[in-house]
Amino acid sequence: MHNNLPDDTARPPRSSWKWPHFPGTVHDPEKGIPEEVYNELVRYTKYASGAYQVLCPRPMGNTLVAQFINPITGTQGFIARDDTRKELVVAFRGSREISSAIIDTSLLLSPLRGPGLPENTDAHVHTGFLYAFRSVGDRVLNVLREQFKEFPQYDVTVSGHSLGGAIASIAAVSIRNSFPDAALRLFTFGQPRTGDQSFAELVETLIGVDNVFRGVHSFDGVPTMIPTRLGYKHHATEYWQFTEPPAPRHVRRCVGAEDPEGSASIPSTGINPAHMVYFEQPIASDPTVCI
């Protein structure tokens, strides 16, 4: 599959490597992550990419249950059903239109309130991200509720890229709170910091750090573009592809929420080419993920 990729077996000494390398621990990049975990990252990157398409009639070849879009906020995505894997997938689109970009700049933290969200929390999130979720939250929950009537044993996976990843993290909390018996996982790619420490802890507690996969591609600056000094903090668990080419051995499962040996070790350069390619998938430009 990687026949056209460069052979990285003959590398220069560590001291001259371009990318950071880490101490020998259970998370040593030389060991990377299991191939099955990497394959899941690839799979849900494709769902997140498909959410950018105007029409996605067969997400990853599966049944399209519903598409949703709010013309005011520009929030868009779909819910798909994979009957082979017995899974419902909720995917949110990232930033592409001007309305989405405006939402991205709403940096004020607001109380976590909205459809399906827990009421007994002091968590705060980015005002724009929350507004985007609120604009489609009821629709997403209603569709899932109808699906669970017919498929009560199905799992749920929530995915999104960039702004879509931030919305997905809020949506995942809402889905967990609304359907506590459903198995739930969260996959995000290039997700900016979304809320404060209380929100990060809420995501980790409700969903579980082993069920959260926050992918970061090399020097993508979006995940660290919103600084921690504004009260923001990432949630676990970061999966950092720290060098090229994309491969399980080049992904580090980071420790904790803001691992200093993860992507935060590289100063943010904002939106850059690394932001638009994740785990071999060119984001937003591959319509084959929708057929």
C-alpha positions as CSV (number, residue, x, y, z in Angstrom):
1,M,0.0,0.0,0.0
2,H,3.0,2.3,0.6
3,N,5.0,1.3,-2.4
4,N,5.3,5.0,-3.5
5,L,6.3,6.2,-0.1
6,P,10.0,6.8,0.7
7,D,12.0,4.2,2.4
8,D,12.6,5.5,5.9
9,T,14.7,2.5,7.1
10,A,18.1,4.2,6.5
11,R,17.7,7.2,8.7
12,P,20.4,9.6,10.0
13,P,21.5,9.5,13.6
14,R,18.9,10.7,16.1
15,S,20.8,13.9,16.8
16,S,20.1,15.1,13.2
17,W,16.4,14.0,12.9
18,K,14.1,16.8,12.1
19,W,11.3,15.7,14.4
20,P,11.3,15.4,18.2
21,H,11.9,12.0,19.7
22,F,11.0,10.9,23.2
23,P,12.4,8.9,26.1
24,G,12.1,5.1,26.0
25,T,8.8,4.5,27.8
26,V,5.8,2.3,27.0
27,H,4.8,5.1,24.7
28,D,8.2,5.2,22.9
29,P,7.5,6.3,19.3
30,E,9.9,3.6,18.1
31,K,7.1,1.1,19.2
32,G,4.3,3.3,17.9
33,I,0.7,2.1,18.2
34,P,-1.0,-1.2,17.3
35,E,-1.9,-1.5,13.6
36,E,-5.6,-2.0,14.5
37,V,-5.7,1.3,16.4
38,Y,-4.0,3.0,13.4
39,N,-6.6,1.5,11.0
40,E,-9.4,2.9,13.2
41,L,-7.8,6.4,13.0
42,V,-7.7,6.0,9.2
43,R,-11.3,4.9,9.1
44,Y,-12.7,7.8,11.1
45,T,-10.6,10.3,9.3
46,K,-12.4,9.3,6.2
47,Y,-15.8,9.8,7.9
48,A,-14.6,13.3,9.0
49,S,-13.4,14.1,5.5
50,G,-16.8,12.9,4.0
51,A,-18.6,15.4,6.2
52,Y,-17.2,18.2,4.0
53,Q,-19.0,16.9,0.9
54,V,-22.2,18.6,-0.2
55,L,-23.7,15.2,-0.6
56,C,-22.5,12.0,1.0
57,P,-25.0,9.3,-0.1
58,R,-23.0,6.3,1.1
59,P,-20.6,7.2,3.9
60,M,-17.7,4.7,3.7
61,G,-20.1,2.5,1.7
62,N,-22.7,2.4,4.5
63,T,-26.3,3.6,5.0
64,L,-26.8,7.4,5.2
65,V,-29.4,7.8,7.9
66,A,-29.5,11.6,7.9
67,Q,-27.6,14.7,6.8
68,F,-27.9,17.9,8.8
69,I,-27.0,21.5,8.1
70,N,-27.8,24.8,9.8
71,P,-27.6,27.6,7.2
72,I,-26.9,30.3,9.9
73,T,-24.0,28.7,11.6
74,G,-22.9,26.6,8.6
75,T,-22.7,23.5,10.8
76,Q,-23.0,20.4,8.7
77,G,-22.6,16.7,9.0
78,F,-24.3,13.3,8.8
79,I,-25.3,10.2,10.7
80,A,-24.4,6.9,9.0
81,R,-25.2,3.3,10.0
82,D,-22.8,0.5,9.5
83,D,-24.8,-2.7,9.8
84,T,-21.7,-4.9,9.5
85,R,-19.9,-3.3,12.5
86,K,-23.3,-2.6,14.2
87,E,-22.4,1.1,14.6
88,L,-23.8,4.5,14.2
89,V,-21.4,7.2,13.1
90,V,-22.0,10.9,13.6
91,A,-19.6,13.1,11.6
92,F,-19.2,16.9,11.7
93,R,-17.7,19.1,9.0
94,G,-14.8,21.4,9.8
95,S,-14.3,25.1,8.8
96,R,-14.7,26.0,5.1
97,E,-17.2,28.8,4.8
98,I,-16.9,32.3,6.1
99,S,-19.7,31.7,8.7
100,S,-17.7,28.9,10.2
101,A,-14.5,31.0,10.3
102,I,-16.4,33.7,12.3
103,I,-17.5,31.0,14.8
104,D,-13.9,29.9,15.1
105,T,-12.9,33.3,16.4
106,S,-15.6,33.5,19.2
107,L,-13.0,32.8,21.9
108,L,-15.0,33.7,24.9
109,L,-15.7,30.7,27.2
110,S,-19.4,30.0,27.9
111,P,-21.1,27.6,30.3
112,L,-21.7,24.2,28.8
113,R,-25.4,24.3,28.2
114,G,-27.4,22.9,25.3
115,P,-29.3,19.9,23.9
116,G,-28.6,16.8,26.0
117,L,-25.7,18.3,27.9
118,P,-25.4,17.7,31.6
119,E,-26.8,20.4,33.9
120,N,-24.7,19.8,37.0
121,T,-21.3,20.8,35.6
122,D,-19.2,24.0,35.8
123,A,-17.5,23.2,32.5
124,H,-17.1,26.0,30.0
125,V,-16.4,25.8,26.2
126,H,-15.6,28.1,23.3
127,T,-18.7,30.2,22.6
128,G,-18.6,29.7,18.9
129,F,-18.2,25.9,19.1
130,L,-21.0,25.7,21.5
131,Y,-23.3,27.8,19.3
132,A,-22.5,25.6,16.4
133,F,-23.4,22.4,18.4
134,R,-26.6,24.0,19.7
135,S,-27.7,24.7,16.1
136,V,-27.9,21.0,15.2
137,G,-27.8,19.2,18.6
138,D,-31.5,18.5,18.9
139,R,-31.6,17.1,15.3
140,V,-28.7,14.7,16.1
141,L,-30.2,13.4,19.3
142,N,-33.6,12.9,17.7
143,V,-32.2,10.9,14.8
144,L,-30.1,8.8,17.2
145,R,-33.1,8.2,19.4
146,E,-35.1,6.9,16.5
147,Q,-32.2,4.6,15.4
148,F,-31.8,3.2,18.9
149,K,-35.5,2.1,18.8
150,E,-34.7,-0.2,15.9
151,F,-31.0,-0.9,16.7
152,P,-30.7,-0.7,20.5
153,Q,-27.4,-2.7,20.6
154,Y,-25.5,-0.5,18.1
155,D,-22.4,1.4,19.2
156,V,-21.9,5.1,18.5
157,T,-18.8,6.8,17.1
158,V,-18.5,10.6,16.8
159,S,-15.9,12.1,14.4
160,G,-14.9,15.5,13.1
161,H,-12.0,17.5,11.7
162,S,-10.9,20.9,12.8
163,L,-14.0,22.9,14.0
164,G,-15.8,19.6,13.4
165,G,-13.6,17.9,15.9
166,A,-14.5,20.6,18.5
167,I,-18.2,20.2,17.8
168,A,-17.8,16.4,18.0
169,S,-16.3,16.6,21.4
170,I,-19.3,18.6,22.7
171,A,-21.7,16.3,20.9
172,A,-20.0,13.2,22.4
173,V,-20.7,14.6,25.9
174,S,-24.3,15.2,24.9
175,I,-24.7,11.7,23.4
176,R,-23.2,10.0,26.4
177,N,-25.4,12.0,28.8
178,S,-28.5,11.3,26.7
179,F,-27.8,7.6,26.0
180,P,-25.8,6.4,28.9
181,D,-26.1,2.7,28.0
182,A,-24.7,3.1,24.4
183,A,-21.0,2.3,23.8
184,L,-19.4,5.5,22.6
185,R,-16.1,6.5,21.1
186,L,-14.8,9.9,20.0
187,F,-12.3,10.5,17.1
188,T,-11.2,14.0,16.3
189,F,-8.5,15.3,13.9
190,G,-6.9,18.7,14.1
191,Q,-9.2,19.6,16.9
192,P,-8.5,23.0,18.5
193,R,-8.6,23.3,22.2
194,T,-12.4,23.4,22.9
195,G,-13.0,24.2,26.5
196,D,-11.5,24.7,30.0
197,Q,-10.0,22.1,32.3
198,S,-13.4,21.2,33.7
199,F,-14.6,20.4,30.2
200,A,-11.5,18.3,29.5
201,E,-12.1,16.4,32.7
202,L,-15.7,15.9,31.8
203,V,-14.9,14.4,28.4
204,E,-12.3,12.1,30.0
205,T,-14.7,11.0,32.8
206,L,-17.9,10.5,30.8
207,I,-16.4,9.0,27.7
208,G,-13.2,7.5,29.1
209,V,-9.6,8.2,28.0
210,D,-9.4,4.9,26.2
211,N,-12.4,5.8,24.1
212,V,-11.1,9.2,23.0
213,F,-8.7,9.4,20.0
214,R,-7.6,13.0,19.4
215,G,-5.4,12.8,16.3
216,V,-2.8,15.4,15.5
217,H,-0.7,15.5,12.3
218,S,2.9,16.5,12.8
219,F,3.2,20.3,13.0
220,D,-0.6,21.1,12.4
221,G,-0.9,24.4,14.3
222,V,-4.7,24.3,14.8
223,P,-4.7,22.1,17.9
224,T,-2.5,24.5,19.8
225,M,-3.7,27.8,18.1
226,I,-6.0,28.7,21.0
227,P,-3.5,29.2,23.9
228,T,-3.8,27.7,27.3
229,R,-3.4,31.2,28.9
230,L,-6.9,32.0,27.8
231,G,-8.2,29.2,30.1
232,Y,-8.4,26.5,27.5
233,K,-7.1,22.9,27.9
234,H,-7.1,19.9,25.7
235,H,-8.7,16.6,26.8
236,A,-6.9,13.2,26.4
237,T,-6.0,11.1,24.5
238,E,-3.7,12.6,21.9
239,Y,-2.4,10.4,19.0
240,W,0.4,12.4,17.5
241,Q,1.8,11.4,14.1
242,F,5.2,13.0,14.8
243,T,6.9,12.2,11.5
244,E,6.4,11.0,8.0
245,P,5.4,8.8,6.3
246,P,2.0,7.9,8.0
247,A,2.4,4.6,9.7
248,P,1.6,2.9,13.1
249,R,5.2,3.2,14.2
250,H,5.1,7.0,13.6
251,V,2.2,7.7,15.9
252,R,2.6,8.3,19.6
253,R,-0.1,7.7,22.1
254,C,0.4,10.6,24.4
255,V,0.0,10.7,28.2
256,G,-2.6,12.9,29.8
257,A,-4.3,15.9,28.4
258,E,-1.5,18.3,27.6
259,D,1.5,16.0,27.1
260,P,4.6,18.2,26.9
261,E,6.2,15.5,24.7
262,G,3.2,15.6,22.3
263,S,2.3,18.1,19.6
264,A,2.3,20.9,22.2
265,S,6.1,20.7,22.1
266,I,6.0,22.4,18.7
267,P,5.0,26.1,18.6
268,S,1.7,26.7,16.7
269,T,1.9,28.0,13.2
270,G,-1.9,28.1,12.8
271,I,-3.6,26.6,9.7
272,N,-0.9,25.0,7.6
273,P,-0.6,22.1,5.0
274,A,-0.4,19.5,7.8
275,H,-3.9,20.5,8.9
276,M,-5.5,19.3,5.6
277,V,-4.0,15.8,5.5
278,Y,-4.6,13.2,8.2
279,F,-3.6,9.6,8.3
280,E,-3.2,9.3,4.6
281,Q,-6.5,11.1,3.9
282,P,-6.6,14.4,2.0
283,I,-9.4,16.2,4.0
284,A,-12.4,17.4,2.1
285,S,-11.1,16.4,-1.4
286,D,-11.8,12.7,-1.7
287,P,-15.4,12.0,-2.8
288,T,-14.8,8.3,-2.8
289,V,-15.4,8.2,0.9
290,C,-19.0,8.9,0.2
291,I,-19.8,6.0,-2.1
